[in-house]
């Protein structure tokens, strides 16, 4: 058996680490959870710590989210029809077109045939089936409602994918406009302005101040273009490395939450993700402490993650969920009050789902408003930048024409 180094938080919240022998990292994690640990990271000795468990990679990994959704829905239908688990896996793996996903399903089937539970078999393939998926399947197996759980999972993944697409869609337009602006301005400054500068030098005479500024800027960029590109790349690499550190991620995530336009949107996305994920897990029978642990890992923002772990710690001390949610300052008062009502009435899962639906609509409206606001601003920026360069270079020509005409 391989040796795995692990890091985790104890029930008291203190950081712990150690080494354990086991067949796989998933088994080490499961064992630590039984001991009451949370925030678990496991690595095989000699390798780097594994990344935090995340939602399936929406469109960006080898396992396409659509493939996962289709598999989950078809599996639910087959289980509901009374087909044996192994036969379902055999049918679905044989018709799977994605080779990577097909190989994973074959291995899952072999594990189940060897005596593993379905959830344990899925846990061996975290790139395809994350902690949320595995825990919900485990709850479905124990409760005998695997088909219902799988349908909930498919609906959850679809909604999460839609939410992520909304955010990406909002970023495409401004990124495209800014890229075009940088390319156009760069071409003008590097290739067009030097031609005008040479022509003006042949004419002689005093140039207008805007024209002088543009020529000086063009000369600077042309002379130091390699250094400028290297500096930009260096800043990007530096920021990425800084964000990879615990302190850097916390600082930058805090800045993201406080950003003038993006901050409120990020906060709404965090609320929608938190309530949707936790609501799905509670309604499926997953214990709230396990649910909060997984929700924290998939938060995507260090500040939100720490707030959720704070909520988890407070609940373990006998407090309600609403109290620490209110004190962390991230969740709006309406959300806190609705969760408090859900706790009092015993309908927490239904209340969380209602909040998630509401904030899904809020995110949709926020994205539309942000896009509508940025469109004219970006067009004004592009027009002013390019137009300003053109006017600055034509001012001497207008001045010369006026002199000749006079």
DRENDO-1510 file (C-alpha; in Angstrom, 1 decimal, always signed):
<recs>
REC; n; res; u; v; w
REC; 1; UNK; +0.0; +0.0; +0.0 .
REC; 2; UNK; +1.1; +3.6; -0.7 .
REC; 3; UNK; +1.8; +6.1; +2.0 .
REC; 4; UNK; -0.2; +9.3; +2.0 .
REC; 5; UNK; +0.6; +12.5; +3.9 .
REC; 6; UNK; -2.5; +14.4; +5.0 .
REC; 7; UNK; -3.4; +17.9; +6.4 .
REC; 8; UNK; -6.8; +18.6; +8.1 .
REC; 9; UNK; -8.6; +20.5; +10.8 .
REC; 10; UNK; -9.6; +18.8; +14.0 .
REC; 11; UNK; -13.0; +19.2; +15.6 .
REC; 12; UNK; -11.5; +22.0; +17.7 .
REC; 13; UNK; -10.4; +23.8; +14.5 .
REC; 14; UNK; -6.7; +23.3; +15.0 .
REC; 15; UNK; -4.5; +22.2; +12.0 .
REC; 16; UNK; -3.3; +18.6; +12.1 .
REC; 17; UNK; -1.0; +16.6; +9.8 .
REC; 18; UNK; +0.2; +13.1; +9.6 .
REC; 19; UNK; +1.0; +10.0; +7.3 .
REC; 20; UNK; -1.3; +7.0; +6.7 .
REC; 21; UNK; -0.9; +3.8; +4.6 .
REC; 22; UNK; -3.9; +3.1; +2.4 .
REC; 23; UNK; -4.8; +1.8; -1.1 .
REC; 24; UNK; -5.9; +5.2; -2.2 .
REC; 25; UNK; -6.2; +8.9; -1.2 .
REC; 26; UNK; -10.0; +8.5; -1.1 .
REC; 27; UNK; -9.8; +5.9; +1.6 .
REC; 28; UNK; -7.5; +8.1; +3.7 .
REC; 29; UNK; -10.0; +11.0; +3.4 .
REC; 30; UNK; -12.9; +8.8; +4.3 .
REC; 31; UNK; -11.0; +7.5; +7.4 .
REC; 32; UNK; -10.2; +11.0; +8.5 .
REC; 33; UNK; -13.8; +12.1; +8.2 .
REC; 34; UNK; -14.8; +9.2; +10.5 .
REC; 35; UNK; -12.4; +10.7; +13.0 .
REC; 36; UNK; -14.2; +14.0; +12.8 .
REC; 37; UNK; -11.6; +15.9; +10.7 .
REC; 38; UNK; -12.5; +18.5; +8.1 .
REC; 39; UNK; -10.8; +20.6; +5.4 .
REC; 40; UNK; -8.9; +17.5; +4.4 .
REC; 41; UNK; -6.0; +17.6; +1.9 .
REC; 42; UNK; -4.3; +14.3; +1.0 .
REC; 43; UNK; -1.1; +13.7; -1.1 .
REC; 44; UNK; +0.8; +10.6; -1.9 .
REC; 45; UNK; +4.3; +10.9; -0.5 .
REC; 46; UNK; +6.7; +12.5; -3.0 .
REC; 47; UNK; +3.9; +14.4; -4.8 .
REC; 48; UNK; +2.3; +17.8; -4.2 .
REC; 49; UNK; -0.8; +18.3; -2.1 .
REC; 50; UNK; -3.9; +17.6; -4.1 .
REC; 51; UNK; -6.0; +20.5; -5.2 .
REC; 52; UNK; -9.2; +21.3; -3.2 .
REC; 53; UNK; -12.2; +19.3; -4.3 .
REC; 54; UNK; -14.2; +21.3; -6.8 .
REC; 55; UNK; -17.3; +21.0; -8.9 .
REC; 56; UNK; -16.9; +19.1; -12.2 .
REC; 57; UNK; -14.9; +21.2; -14.7 .
REC; 58; UNK; -17.6; +22.9; -16.7 .
REC; 59; UNK; -16.5; +22.6; -20.2 .
REC; 60; UNK; -12.8; +23.0; -19.4 .
REC; 61; UNK; -11.6; +19.4; -18.5 .
REC; 62; UNK; -11.4; +16.1; -20.2 .
REC; 63; UNK; -14.8; +15.1; -18.8 .
REC; 64; UNK; -17.4; +17.3; -20.3 .
REC; 65; UNK; -20.1; +18.4; -18.0 .
REC; 66; UNK; -22.8; +17.6; -20.6 .
REC; 67; UNK; -21.5; +14.0; -20.6 .
REC; 68; UNK; -21.8; +13.9; -16.8 .
REC; 69; UNK; -25.3; +15.2; -16.8 .
REC; 70; UNK; -26.5; +12.8; -19.5 .
REC; 71; UNK; -24.9; +9.9; -17.7 .
REC; 72; UNK; -26.5; +10.9; -14.4 .
REC; 73; UNK; -30.0; +11.3; -15.9 .
REC; 74; UNK; -29.8; +8.0; -17.9 .
REC; 75; UNK; -28.4; +6.2; -14.8 .
REC; 76; UNK; -31.3; +7.5; -12.7 .
REC; 77; UNK; -33.8; +6.3; -15.3 .
REC; 78; UNK; -32.3; +2.8; -15.5 .
REC; 79; UNK; -32.1; +2.4; -11.7 .
REC; 80; UNK; -35.8; +3.5; -11.5 .
REC; 81; UNK; -36.7; +0.9; -14.1 .
REC; 82; UNK; -35.2; -1.8; -11.9 .
REC; 83; UNK; -32.0; -2.6; -13.8 .
REC; 84; UNK; -29.1; -3.9; -11.7 .
REC; 85; UNK; -26.3; -1.5; -11.0 .
REC; 86; UNK; -23.6; -3.3; -12.8 .
REC; 87; UNK; -25.8; -3.8; -15.9 .
REC; 88; UNK; -26.5; +0.0; -15.9 .
REC; 89; UNK; -22.8; +0.8; -15.8 .
REC; 90; UNK; -22.1; -1.7; -18.5 .
REC; 91; UNK; -24.7; -0.2; -20.9 .
REC; 92; UNK; -23.7; +3.4; -20.2 .
REC; 93; UNK; -20.0; +2.7; -20.6 .
REC; 94; UNK; -20.5; +0.9; -23.9 .
REC; 95; UNK; -22.4; +3.8; -25.4 .
REC; 96; UNK; -20.1; +6.6; -24.0 .
REC; 97; UNK; -18.3; +8.4; -26.8 .
REC; 98; UNK; -15.8; +10.3; -24.6 .
REC; 99; UNK; -12.9; +7.8; -24.3 .
REC; 100; UNK; -11.7; +9.1; -21.0 .
REC; 101; UNK; -15.1; +9.0; -19.4 .
REC; 102; UNK; -15.7; +5.6; -20.9 .
REC; 103; UNK; -12.5; +4.2; -19.3 .
REC; 104; UNK; -13.6; +5.7; -15.9 .
REC; 105; UNK; -17.1; +4.1; -16.1 .
REC; 106; UNK; -15.5; +0.7; -17.0 .
REC; 107; UNK; -13.2; +1.0; -13.9 .
REC; 108; UNK; -16.2; +2.0; -11.7 .
REC; 109; UNK; -18.1; -1.1; -13.0 .
REC; 110; UNK; -15.1; -3.3; -12.2 .
REC; 111; UNK; -14.9; -1.9; -8.7 .
REC; 112; UNK; -18.6; -2.5; -8.0 .
REC; 113; UNK; -18.2; -6.1; -9.3 .
REC; 114; UNK; -15.4; -6.5; -6.9 .
REC; 115; UNK; -17.6; -5.7; -4.0 .
REC; 116; UNK; -17.2; -1.9; -3.6 .
REC; 117; UNK; -20.2; +0.3; -3.0 .
REC; 118; UNK; -21.1; +2.6; -5.9 .
REC; 119; UNK; -20.0; +5.7; -3.9 .
REC; 120; UNK; -16.6; +4.2; -3.1 .
REC; 121; UNK; -16.1; +3.2; -6.7 .
REC; 122; UNK; -16.8; +6.8; -7.8 .
REC; 123; UNK; -14.5; +8.2; -5.1 .
REC; 124; UNK; -11.5; +6.6; -6.9 .
REC; 125; UNK; -12.0; +9.0; -9.8 .
REC; 126; UNK; -12.2; +12.6; -8.3 .
REC; 127; UNK; -11.5; +14.2; -11.7 .
REC; 128; UNK; -14.9; +13.0; -12.9 .
REC; 129; UNK; -16.9; +12.7; -9.7 .
REC; 130; UNK; -16.2; +15.3; -7.0 .
REC; 131; UNK; -16.9; +15.0; -3.3 .
REC; 132; UNK; -20.4; +16.4; -3.6 .
REC; 133; UNK; -21.3; +13.8; -6.2 .
REC; 134; UNK; -19.8; +10.9; -4.1 .
REC; 135; UNK; -21.4; +12.0; -0.9 .
REC; 136; UNK; -24.9; +12.4; -2.4 .
REC; 137; UNK; -24.6; +9.0; -4.1 .
REC; 138; UNK; -23.6; +7.5; -0.8 .
REC; 139; UNK; -26.6; +9.0; +0.9 .
REC; 140; UNK; -28.8; +7.7; -2.0 .
REC; 141; UNK; -27.4; +4.2; -1.5 .
REC; 142; UNK; -28.0; +4.2; +2.2 .
REC; 143; UNK; -31.5; +5.6; +1.9 .
REC; 144; UNK; -32.5; +3.5; -1.1 .
REC; 145; UNK; -33.4; +6.5; -3.2 .
REC; 146; UNK; -30.4; +6.5; -5.6 .
REC; 147; UNK; -32.6; +7.3; -8.6 .
REC; 148; UNK; -34.0; +10.4; -6.9 .
REC; 149; UNK; -30.5; +11.5; -5.8 .
REC; 150; UNK; -29.1; +11.1; -9.3 .
REC; 151; UNK; -31.9; +13.3; -10.7 .
REC; 152; UNK; -31.2; +16.0; -8.1 .
REC; 153; UNK; -27.5; +15.8; -9.0 .
REC; 154; UNK; -28.2; +16.2; -12.7 .
REC; 155; UNK; -30.4; +19.2; -12.0 .
REC; 156; UNK; -27.8; +20.7; -9.7 .
REC; 157; UNK; -25.0; +20.3; -12.2 .
REC; 158; UNK; -27.1; +21.9; -14.9 .
REC; 159; UNK; -27.9; +24.9; -12.8 .
REC; 160; UNK; -24.3; +25.3; -11.7 .
REC; 161; UNK; -23.2; +25.1; -15.3 .
REC; 162; UNK; -25.7; +27.7; -16.3 .
REC; 163; UNK; -24.5; +30.0; -13.5 .
REC; 164; UNK; -20.8; +29.7; -14.6 .
REC; 165; UNK; -21.8; +30.3; -18.3 .
REC; 166; UNK; -23.5; +33.5; -17.3 .
REC; 167; UNK; -20.4; +34.8; -15.6 .
REC; 168; UNK; -18.1; +33.8; -18.5 .
REC; 169; UNK; -20.6; +35.3; -21.0 .
REC; 170; UNK; -20.5; +38.6; -19.1 .
REC; 171; UNK; -16.7; +38.7; -19.4 .
REC; 172; UNK; -16.4; +37.8; -23.1 .
REC; 173; UNK; -17.6; +41.1; -24.5 .
REC; 174; UNK; -15.4; +43.5; -22.4 .
REC; 175; UNK; -12.4; +41.2; -22.8 .
REC; 176; UNK; -12.9; +41.2; -26.6 .
REC; 177; UNK; -13.3; +45.0; -26.8 .
REC; 178; UNK; -10.2; +45.6; -24.6 .
REC; 179; UNK; -8.1; +43.1; -26.7 .
REC; 180; UNK; -9.2; +44.9; -29.9 .
REC; 181; UNK; -8.4; +48.3; -28.4 .
REC; 182; UNK; -4.9; +47.1; -27.3 .
REC; 183; UNK; -4.1; +45.6; -30.7 .
REC; 184; UNK; -5.3; +48.6; -32.7 .
REC; 185; UNK; -3.5; +51.1; -30.4 .
REC; 186; UNK; -0.4; +49.0; -30.5 .
REC; 187; UNK; -0.4; +48.8; -34.3 .
REC; 188; UNK; -0.9; +52.5; -34.6 .
REC; 189; UNK; +1.8; +53.4; -32.1 .
REC; 190; UNK; +4.4; +50.9; -33.4 .
REC; 191; UNK; +3.8; +51.1; -37.2 .
REC; 192; UNK; +1.8; +54.1; -38.2 .
REC; 193; UNK; +3.0; +56.9; -35.9 .
REC; 194; UNK; +6.7; +56.5; -36.8 .
REC; 195; UNK; +5.8; +57.2; -40.5 .
REC; 196; UNK; +4.0; +60.4; -39.6 .
REC; 197; UNK; +6.8; +61.4; -37.3 .
REC; 198; UNK; +9.3; +61.1; -40.1 .
REC; 199; UNK; +7.1; +63.1; -42.4 .
REC; 200; UNK; +6.6; +65.9; -39.8 .
REC; 201; UNK; +10.4; +66.0; -39.3 .
REC; 202; UNK; +10.9; +66.7; -43.0 .
REC; 203; UNK; +8.3; +69.5; -42.8 .
REC; 204; UNK; +10.1; +71.2; -39.9 .
REC; 205; UNK; +8.3; +73.6; -37.7 .
REC; 206; UNK; +6.8; +73.4; -34.2 .
REC; 207; UNK; +4.4; +70.5; -33.6 .
REC; 208; UNK; +1.3; +70.7; -31.4 .
REC; 209; UNK; +1.6; +69.4; -27.9 .
REC; 210; UNK; -0.8; +66.3; -28.4 .
REC; 211; UNK; +1.3; +65.3; -31.5 .
REC; 212; UNK; +4.6; +65.6; -29.5 .
REC; 213; UNK; +3.1; +63.4; -26.7 .
REC; 214; UNK; +2.0; +60.7; -29.2 .
REC; 215; UNK; +5.4; +60.7; -30.9 .
REC; 216; UNK; +7.3; +60.4; -27.6 .
REC; 217; UNK; +4.9; +57.6; -26.5 .
REC; 218; UNK; +5.4; +55.8; -29.9 .
REC; 219; UNK; +9.2; +56.1; -29.6 .
REC; 220; UNK; +9.2; +54.8; -26.1 .
REC; 221; UNK; +7.0; +51.8; -26.9 .
REC; 222; UNK; +8.9; +51.0; -30.1 .
REC; 223; UNK; +12.2; +51.1; -28.3 .
REC; 224; UNK; +11.2; +49.1; -25.2 .
REC; 225; UNK; +8.4; +46.9; -26.6 .
REC; 226; UNK; +10.2; +43.6; -25.6 .
REC; 227; UNK; +10.8; +44.9; -22.1 .
REC; 228; UNK; +7.2; +46.1; -21.8 .
REC; 229; UNK; +5.9; +42.6; -23.0 .
REC; 230; UNK; +8.2; +40.9; -20.5 .
REC; 231; UNK; +7.1; +43.2; -17.7 .
REC; 232; UNK; +3.4; +42.4; -18.5 .
REC; 233; UNK; +4.1; +38.7; -18.5 .
REC; 234; UNK; +6.1; +39.0; -15.3 .
REC; 235; UNK; +3.3; +40.8; -13.5 .
REC; 236; UNK; +0.8; +38.1; -14.6 .
REC; 237; UNK; +3.0; +35.3; -13.5 .
REC; 238; UNK; +3.8; +37.1; -10.2 .
REC; 239; UNK; +0.1; +37.7; -9.5 .
REC; 240; UNK; -0.7; +34.1; -10.3 .
REC; 241; UNK; +2.0; +32.8; -7.9 .
REC; 242; UNK; +0.9; +35.2; -5.2 .
REC; 243; UNK; -2.7; +34.1; -5.6 .
REC; 244; UNK; -1.4; +30.5; -5.2 .
REC; 245; UNK; -0.2; +31.3; -1.6 .
REC; 246; UNK; -2.7; +31.2; +1.3 .
REC; 247; UNK; -2.1; +34.8; +2.2 .
REC; 248; UNK; -2.2; +36.0; -1.4 .
REC; 249; UNK; -5.4; +34.2; -2.2 .
REC; 250; UNK; -7.1; +35.7; +0.9 .
REC; 251; UNK; -6.0; +39.2; +0.1 .
REC; 252; UNK; -7.0; +39.1; -3.5 .
REC; 253; UNK; -10.3; +37.3; -2.8 .
REC; 254; UNK; -11.1; +40.1; -0.3 .
REC; 255; UNK; -10.3; +42.7; -3.0 .
REC; 256; UNK; -12.6; +40.8; -5.4 .
REC; 257; UNK; -15.5; +41.0; -2.9 .
REC; 258; UNK; -14.9; +44.7; -2.4 .
REC; 259; UNK; -14.6; +45.6; -6.1 .
REC; 260; UNK; -17.0; +48.3; -7.2 .
REC; 261; UNK; -18.8; +46.5; -10.0 .
REC; 262; UNK; -17.7; +42.9; -9.8 .
REC; 263; UNK; -17.9; +42.6; -6.0 .
REC; 264; UNK; -21.7; +42.6; -5.6 .
REC; 265; UNK; -21.9; +40.1; -8.4 .
REC; 266; UNK; -19.3; +37.8; -6.9 .
REC; 267; UNK; -21.2; +38.0; -3.6 .
REC; 268; UNK; -24.5; +37.0; -5.2 .
REC; 269; UNK; -22.8; +34.1; -7.0 .
REC; 270; UNK; -21.3; +32.9; -3.7 .
REC; 271; UNK; -24.7; +33.0; -2.0 .
REC; 272; UNK; -26.4; +31.2; -4.9 .
REC; 273; UNK; -23.7; +28.5; -4.9 .
REC; 274; UNK; -23.7; +28.1; -1.1 .
REC; 275; UNK; -27.5; +27.7; -0.8 .
REC; 276; UNK; -27.9; +25.5; -3.9 .
REC; 277; UNK; -25.1; +23.1; -2.9 .
REC; 278; UNK; -26.1; +22.9; +0.8 .
REC; 279; UNK; -29.8; +22.6; +0.0 .
REC; 280; UNK; -29.2; +19.8; -2.4 .
REC; 281; UNK; -27.1; +17.9; +0.1 .
REC; 282; UNK; -29.5; +18.4; +3.1 .
REC; 283; UNK; -32.5; +17.3; +1.0 .
REC; 284; UNK; -30.6; +14.2; +0.0 .
REC; 285; UNK; -29.9; +13.1; +3.6 .
REC; 286; UNK; -26.2; +14.2; +3.9 .
REC; 287; UNK; -25.4; +15.4; +7.5 .
REC; 288; UNK; -25.2; +19.2; +7.7 .
REC; 289; UNK; -21.6; +19.1; +9.1 .
REC; 290; UNK; -20.4; +17.0; +6.1 .
REC; 291; UNK; -22.4; +19.2; +3.8 .
REC; 292; UNK; -20.8; +22.4; +5.1 .
REC; 293; UNK; -17.4; +20.9; +4.8 .
REC; 294; UNK; -17.9; +20.1; +1.1 .
REC; 295; UNK; -19.6; +23.5; +0.5 .
REC; 296; UNK; -16.6; +25.3; +2.0 .
REC; 297; UNK; -14.2; +23.4; -0.3 .
REC; 298; UNK; -16.2; +24.3; -3.4 .
REC; 299; UNK; -16.8; +28.0; -2.4 .
REC; 300; UNK; -14.2; +29.3; -4.9 .
REC; 301; UNK; -13.4; +32.3; -2.6 .
REC; 302; UNK; -11.1; +32.1; +0.4 .
REC; 303; UNK; -13.1; +34.6; +2.4 .
REC; 304; UNK; -16.4; +32.8; +1.8 .
REC; 305; UNK; -14.7; +29.5; +2.5 .
REC; 306; UNK; -13.4; +30.7; +5.9 .
REC; 307; UNK; -16.9; +32.1; +6.7 .
REC; 308; UNK; -18.5; +28.7; +6.0 .
REC; 309; UNK; -15.9; +26.9; +8.1 .
REC; 310; UNK; -16.8; +29.4; +10.9 .
REC; 311; UNK; -20.4; +28.5; +10.5 .
REC; 312; UNK; -19.5; +24.8; +10.7 .
REC; 313; UNK; -17.5; +25.4; +13.9 .
REC; 314; UNK; -20.3; +27.4; +15.5 .
REC; 315; UNK; -22.8; +24.6; +14.8 .
REC; 316; UNK; -20.5; +22.1; +16.3 .
REC; 317; UNK; -20.6; +24.2; +19.5 .
REC; 318; UNK; -24.4; +24.1; +19.6 .
REC; 319; UNK; -25.3; +27.4; +17.9 .
REC; 320; UNK; -27.8; +27.9; +15.1 .
REC; 321; UNK; -26.6; +28.4; +11.5 .
REC; 322; UNK; -28.2; +31.9; +11.3 .
REC; 323; UNK; -26.0; +33.4; +14.1 .
REC; 324; UNK; -22.5; +32.9; +12.5 .
REC; 325; UNK; -23.9; +33.6; +9.0 .
REC; 326; UNK; -25.0; +37.0; +10.3 .
REC; 327; UNK; -21.8; +37.8; +12.1 .
REC; 328; UNK; -19.5; +37.0; +9.1 .
REC; 329; UNK; -20.9; +39.9; +7.1 .
REC; 330; UNK; -20.9; +38.2; +3.7 .
REC; 331; UNK; -24.5; +36.9; +3.5 .
REC; 332; UNK; -27.3; +39.5; +3.1 .
REC; 333; UNK; -29.8; +40.0; +6.0 .
REC; 334; UNK; -32.6; +38.5; +3.9 .
REC; 335; UNK; -30.6; +35.3; +3.4 .
REC; 336; UNK; -29.9; +35.0; +7.1 .
REC; 337; UNK; -33.5; +35.6; +8.1 .
REC; 338; UNK; -34.8; +33.0; +5.6 .
REC; 339; UNK; -32.3; +30.5; +6.9 .
REC; 340; UNK; -33.4; +31.3; +10.5 .
REC; 341; UNK; -37.0; +30.6; +9.5 .
REC; 342; UNK; -35.9; +27.4; +7.8 .
REC; 343; UNK; -34.2; +26.2; +10.9 .
REC; 344; UNK; -37.2; +27.1; +13.1 .
REC; 345; UNK; -39.7; +25.3; +10.8 .
REC; 346; UNK; -37.5; +22.3; +10.0 .
REC; 347; UNK; -37.7; +23.1; +6.3 .
REC; 348; UNK; -34.1; +24.1; +5.8 .
REC; 349; UNK; -33.6; +22.3; +2.5 .
REC; 350; UNK; -36.7; +23.9; +0.9 .
REC; 351; UNK; -35.7; +27.4; +2.2 .
REC; 352; UNK; -32.2; +27.1; +0.8 .
REC; 353; UNK; -33.5; +26.0; -2.6 .
REC; 354; UNK; -35.8; +29.1; -2.6 .
REC; 355; UNK; -32.9; +31.4; -1.8 .
REC; 356; UNK; -30.8; +29.7; -4.5 .
REC; 357; UNK; -33.6; +30.2; -7.1 .
REC; 358; UNK; -33.9; +33.9; -6.1 .
REC; 359; UNK; -30.2; +34.5; -6.3 .
REC; 360; UNK; -29.9; +32.7; -9.7 .
REC; 361; UNK; -32.3; +35.4; -11.0 .
REC; 362; UNK; -30.4; +38.1; -9.2 .
REC; 363; UNK; -27.2; +37.0; -10.8 .
REC; 364; UNK; -28.9; +36.9; -14.2 .
REC; 365; UNK; -30.1; +40.5; -13.7 .
REC; 366; UNK; -26.8; +41.7; -12.4 .
REC; 367; UNK; -24.9; +40.2; -15.4 .
REC; 368; UNK; -27.4; +41.8; -17.8 .
REC; 369; UNK; -27.1; +45.2; -16.0 .
REC; 370; UNK; -23.3; +45.0; -16.0 .
REC; 371; UNK; -23.1; +44.2; -19.6 .
REC; 372; UNK; -25.5; +47.0; -20.6 .
REC; 373; UNK; -23.5; +49.4; -18.5 .
REC; 374; UNK; -20.1; +48.3; -19.9 .
REC; 375; UNK; -21.1; +48.4; -23.6 .
REC; 376; UNK; -21.3; +52.2; -24.0 .
REC; 377; UNK; -18.3; +52.8; -21.7 .
REC; 378; UNK; -16.1; +50.4; -23.7 .
REC; 379; UNK; -17.2; +51.9; -27.0 .
REC; 380; UNK; -16.4; +55.5; -25.6 .
REC; 381; UNK; -13.0; +54.3; -24.4 .
REC; 382; UNK; -12.2; +52.6; -27.8 .
REC; 383; UNK; -13.4; +55.6; -29.8 .
REC; 384; UNK; -11.6; +58.2; -27.6 .
REC; 385; UNK; -8.3; +56.3; -27.6 .
REC; 386; UNK; -8.2; +55.6; -31.3 .
REC; 387; UNK; -9.8; +58.9; -32.3 .
REC; 388; UNK; -7.4; +60.8; -30.0 .
REC; 389; UNK; -4.4; +59.2; -31.7 .
REC; 390; UNK; -5.7; +60.0; -35.2 .
REC; 391; UNK; -6.6; +63.6; -34.3 .
REC; 392; UNK; -3.2; +64.1; -32.7 .
REC; 393; UNK; -1.4; +63.0; -35.9 .
REC; 394; UNK; -3.6; +65.1; -38.2 .
REC; 395; UNK; -3.3; +68.3; -36.2 .
REC; 396; UNK; +0.0; +69.3; -37.9 .
REC; 397; UNK; -1.5; +68.6; -41.3 .
REC; 398; UNK; -4.5; +70.9; -40.5 .
REC; 399; UNK; -2.1; +73.5; -39.2 .
REC; 400; UNK; +0.0; +73.3; -42.4 .
REC; 401; UNK; -3.1; +73.5; -44.6 .
REC; 402; UNK; -4.2; +76.6; -42.7 .
REC; 403; UNK; -0.9; +78.2; -43.2 .
REC; 404; UNK; -0.8; +77.4; -47.0 .
REC; 405; UNK; -4.4; +78.6; -47.3 .
REC; 406; UNK; -3.6; +81.9; -45.5 .
</recs>
